């Protein structure tokens, strides 16, 4: 039973991701689960995986984060992109760093792994890992009506995604960084970065 619980925990951590949503310049929310499957885990589940949650305002300042039943509430007030992070270390020594961004206005990265638009509102992005372009990486795009399509960055880390319908889109990308360290007293041998960007698209 213990082994099964460990496998379940590892599977959840690997399959799920964190994404953020925001309407206009009001407060934001971050969810843990799978947008395309309408899975939004409740506090007793996301609280296990989204550890040490932090939110960043458009100006780079930290925002207050509080836990709701099915989401994290982020006290954002200024217009612009809002970013949220959380982390988890598996029993197999993999650290997972969840990174989410709502909006595609800012053309500078503030997260370790981030899809950055080449211009505000653009469908062309550069995938940056700690400020450097990440080539040949798969980018999964989810959109209405629960449509999904994979894209891939080029040699310069650039990718242009399609938005065939009007509505909300979520792009997800993951990357393994071979580095060791300790988070929250737990050692790890590698970091699995899982990053998303949520935005409103149109044909």
Secondary structure, 3 states (H helix, E strand, C coil): CHHHHHHHHHHHHHHCEEEEEECCCCCEEEEEEEHHHCEECCHHHHHHHCEEEEEECCCCCEECEEECCCCEEECCCCCCCEEEEEEEECCCCEEEEEEEEECCCCCCCCCCEEEEECCCCCCEEEEEECCEECCCCEEEEEECCCEEEEEECCCCCEEECCCCCCEEEEEEEEEEECCCEEECCEEECEEEEEEEEEEEECC
